[in-house]
Amino acid sequence: MAKVYIVGTCDTKGAELNYAREVVLSAGAEAVLVDVGTFGEGTGADIPACDVAALHPDGAAAVLGQVDRGTAVSAMAKALTGFLKSRNDIGAVLGLGGTGNTALVTEAMRTLPIGLPKLMVSTVASGNVAPYVGPNDLTMMYSVVDIAGLNAISRKVIGNAANAAAGMARNPIRASSDDRPGIGVTMFGVTTACVTQLREMLGKTHEIYVFHATGVGGQSMEKLADSGLLQGVIDVTTTEVPDLLVGGVFPATEDRFGAIIRTGLPYVGSVGAVDMVNFGARDTVPAPFRDRRLHVHNAQVTLMRTTPEENRRIGAFIVERLNRMQGPVRFLLPLQGVSAIDAAGQPFHDPEADEALFSTIRAGWNDAPNRRLIEMDAHINSPEFAAALVAGFQDIHA
């Protein structure tokens, strides 16, 4: 039976962690109590802190030999990540703690696959939980009272969390015979017409998972790829790259395209909406950019046209990562425009800026048997371009 891994610092939260283990066992699930304390000697753990620390890339001394608490907690997070990845019997992970343990445990939880239950009981779960959750199916439960001893409130909260973790571990969701192969697709408002056509052409044979390219959208798609839940990607809209490089509000991380590099999934991509950097309302645009070419998309979103120089940086970022992909790749350039507002007569139409992007990708492209660069004299939202994306995907996806 898959087990519930209960993670916390046994030196300071021993009573609460042991109570959670008792509830899990009473619910009929197996439990493993994991100590991630970095200073005190905890008692009662099934996996002592020294065993977890030994999974740090630099050994246990990198964790337990630290004087600074922040350094020790960060090191233990790396060790816990290695520990959890080494286990093949995890049915759920339950963490308990305050700010330090929440940061520690959720860092490791975020590396686990989508679909594997992850539940964190935390004193900070009623605030901004985005740094702890990221693009993951990680559940945060507010502890209400501090996790500092068992009482009438903490027993109920921790007990509910333990029962929930036990229930998820005992009742995993199985794949359905009705499930179709899943494709991750990135979209923005200005590439919706393209993606709508893709969905119409592929929707009868595939599950189409559309991700809004708002920074976390691309991360979520790649997390599904890393979790083995996608059979391919049609990455129409790579607009999160300009936001990363120029300073917009919907940035990718430096790991953009990393999941495709790691997994070798069939990948079809393009440069949708890289003509723009995203900001909030018009009056929030940073001062250095206020004299640039701006377009008010709506009351809350202002777009800034990328320059030729910025497009050279964007193209270099993208092509460097494409060249590292070892799986089958088709990358398409729409020479008549990369977004709805980059077409002829539209406010962001700028052939010089687009050509800077295209020429950078051409120049940096490394030919390989698995990769093809395809240029089309078409706009990204045209039927011809959507059909070419589908044809490229069908060419590389068995």
N, C-alpha and C positions, 0 to 999 in steps of 0.2 A: 504494500500500500504506500502511495505517496505520502510524505510526511509534512507536517507544519513546522517550519523552522522559525523559532521565536528568538529574536535578536535584541540584545540590550546589554547594559553594563551591570553585571551581577554585583559589583562592589557597592553600587548606590541604588540599584533598582531590583535587588534580589527578590524581595517579597512579592513585588508586582509581577515579575517575570515568572516566578514559580507558580503564582496564582493563575496566570495565563496558561501555563503548561497543564495545570490540573483541570482547567475548563476544557482545553483541547482534548485531553485524554477522556474526560467524562463524556464528551460529544462523540467519542468513538474513533477519533483519528490518532495517529501516532504523532509524537511531538519530539523535537530536538531543540534543546535550549543552548543557544550559542552566546558565549560571553565575548563582548568586544571592549571591555574595559582596558584602559591603557596605563593605569597607575596602580589602583588597589587590587588586592587578591580577592576575586569573587569566589563564591562557593555554590555548589549545586548545579553547575553547568554540565551539560553532556559534552560540549566542546569547549575546553578552556581557552582563554584569550591567547595563550602562548601558541596553541595549535593554529588558531586563525592567523596570528601575526606571522607565522612561519610561511604563509602563502604570499607575503609581500615579495615583489620582485627582488628586493635587496635583503630579504631575510628578516627574521623576527627582531633583530637589533634595530632595524630602521623604524620599528613601531614602538617597541617597549623601552628603547633606550633614549627616548626623547625627553628633554626637560620641559620644552614649551608644549602646553596642552593643545594648541591649535595645530601644531606640526604633528603631534602624536595622533590626533583625531583624523587628520587628512591621510596620514600613512595607514591607519587602521582601515579607513574606507577602501583604500587600494587592496589591502590584504583581504578584507571581507569580499570584495569583488572576485578576487581569485578563488577564495574559499567556495563561494556559491557556484561559481562556474565549474568547480571540480566535482560537484554533487550531481547525481543523476536520479535522485529520489525526492526532489522537491515538489510538493503539491501546493504549497503556499508559503509565503514569507510574512511574518508578523513582527513589526518593530514597535518598541515602546520607548519614549524618551522626550527630552526637552530639545533645545536648539541644537546642541552639539550632536546628540545621538540621532536626531532627525536628519541632519546634514550627512552624517556618517552612513546611516543605514539606507537612506534613499539614494545616495550616490551609487551604492552597490545594486539596489533594486532596479535602478534605471537601465542597467546593463542586461537585465533578464528579458526573456522574450515577451512580446505582447501575448496576452492570453494566460500567462502564468500569474495566479493571484498574488498581489502585493498590497499589504495593508499596513499603514503607519499610524499608530496612535500617538498624537503629538500635541504639545502645548502651543504650537504655532500654527495649527491647522485651520484657524479661523481667519488668518490674514492672507497675504499674497503667497500662494503655494506654488506658483509657476516655477521658481527655481528648484523646488523639490520634485515636482512631478514631471516637468518637461513634456516631451511628446509620448508619454507612456500611459498605460492603463493602471496607474498607481493610485490607490485610494487613500486619502488623508482623513482621519477621524480626530476631531478636536477632543482633547482629554477633559475639558471643562475645568477640573481642578488639576493642580500640578501633580505629576507622577512622583509623589514624595510620601509614600505610605499608602496602605490600603484603608479605605473608609467606605461609607455607604455609597458615595458617588463613584469613586474610582473602581470599586468592584463591579458596578453595573457597566460602566463604560468599557473597562478592560474585558469583562466577561462577554459583553456583546461582540467585541472585536474578535476574541478568541473563538467564540461560536461561529462567527462569520467565516473566519479562516479555516476552521475545521470543516464547515459545510462545503466550502469551495474546494478544499483538498479532496474531500470524499466524493464530490459530484462534478468531476471535470466535464466540460462541454466537448462532446465528440464531433468530429467532422461529419457533415451530412452527405448522403449520396446525391443530394440536389445541388451541392456546392459546385460552382463552375470555376475554372481557372481564374485567379484574381490578377488584375492589372492595375498598377498604380498610375494615375494620370494627374499632372499638375495643371491648374487653371487659375486664371485671373479674369476679372470682368472683361478686359480687353482681348482675351483669347477664348472667351466663352463660345463664340461661334465655331471655332475650330474643334473644341472639345465636344460640343453638342453633336457635331457630325461624326466624330470618333465613336461616341456612345451609340449612335444609331447604327453604325457599321459593325461594331464589335459586341454590342450588348446582348445579342441573342446567344452568343457562344461563350462569353466571358463575363465575370463580375467586374464591373468598372468602378474602382474606388477613386473618387475625385478628391483632390486635396487643394484647398485654397492656398495659394502661394504667399502666405503671410509670415514667413519665417518658420513658425512652428509647423505649418502645413508640410513643407518640404522635409522637415525633421521627422514628422509622423510617417510620411511615406517611406523614408529610408529606414525608420525603425521597423516597419512591417517587413521590409526587404531583409533586414538583418535577422528578423524573427522567423524567416522561412514562410511567411504568409502571402507572398506575392510570387507569381510565376513570370512576371515581366514588368517593365516600366515604360510608359510613354511620357517622357518628361518634356511636355510641350513648353512649359512656362518656367524659365530659370531666372525670373525677375528678382529673386532673393539675393542673387549674387551682386547686382548693382547696389542694393541696400547695404550689404556687408562691406563692400569696398569703398563706397562713397559716404555712407553714414545715414541711411534711411531707417525707417521705423520697423521694417519687415525683413530684417537681415537673416541670411543663412548663417550657419556656423562654418568654421574652417573645414569641417568634415563634410561639406556638401559634395555629393557624388561618392562619398566614402563607402557607403553600403554596396553600391554597384561594383566598386573596385574589389571589395572584400568577397562578395558572393558570386560574382561573375554572371549575374542575372542577365537575360536578354534585355537590351537597353536601346530604346529609340528616343532621341532627344532633339531639342531645337532651342531657339533663342527667344522664345516668346516673352514679350514685355520687358526686355532688357533695355528698351529705349527710355526707361523711367526709373527714378528713385522716388520712394514713397515717404511722405510726411503726413502729419496730422492736419488740423484745420489751418487755413491760410496764414493766420497770425502766429502759428507755431513753427513756421519754416525758419531754420537757423539763419542768423543775420548774413553769413557769407554767401548764402544762396538766394537771397531775396530779389536780386536783380537778374536772376537766371530765367530761362523760359519755363514758366509755370502753367499748370492747367488744374483748375479746381474740379476734381472728379465728383465730389459731393461735399457737404458741409464739414465732414470729418476727415477727408482725404484730399491732399494736394499732391500733384505729381510734378516732378522736375525732369526735363529732358536731359538725357545723358549727352555729353560732348564727345567728339572724336577721341580725345585723349582718354577719357573715362572708358569709352568702348574698347580701346586697345587693352586697357587693364582688365576689363571684364572678359574679353576674348582670350587673353593669356591665361587667366584663372581657369576658364572652362576647358580650354584645349589641353592644358597640362594634365588635368584630371582625366579627360577622355583618353589620353595616350596611355594612362596607367590601367585602363580597363582591359581585362583578359577574356571576358566573355564576349558574346556577339554584340556588336554595336553598329547602329546606323544613326548618323547625326545629320539633320537636314537644315539647310539655310534658306529662308524665304526672302529672296532678293528684292521683292516688291514691298517689304514692310513687315515688322515684327510684332505689331499690335494694331488694334482697331484705330488708334489715333496716330499711327505712323504711316497710314496709307496716303496716297497722293491727295492733296487738298485738305488733309487733317492737320491739327495744330502741332503734332510732333513729327510731321514728315521732314526728314533730314537725310537725304541720300549720302552726304559726306560722312555723317556720323555712323550710319549703317555700314558703309563700305569700310570704315576703320575697324569695325567689329568683324566683318566677314573676312577682310584681308588678314587680320591677325590670326584668326582661326585657320585659314588656309595655310599661312606661313608656318604655323606651329604644328600642324597636323603631321603625325608620323604614320605612314602607311603600314598596315599590318593585315594579314589574312582575315582577322576577325572584325576589322573596323572599316567602315565605308563612310566617306564624307559626300553628301549628296546636295547639290545646289539646284534650286528651282526658281525659275523666273515667275514667281507667284507670290501672292500675299499670304501671310500665315493663316488668315481666316477663310481663304478661298477653298472651294470644293476640291480643286486639284491638289492643294497642299495636304488637306486632311486625308485624301485618298492615298497620297504618297506615304504619309505616316503609317497608315494601316498596312499598306503593301510592305513597307520596311519591317513592320512588326511581324507580319505573316512570314516574311522571308527568313527571320531568325528564330521564330518561336515554333517549335514542332507541334 
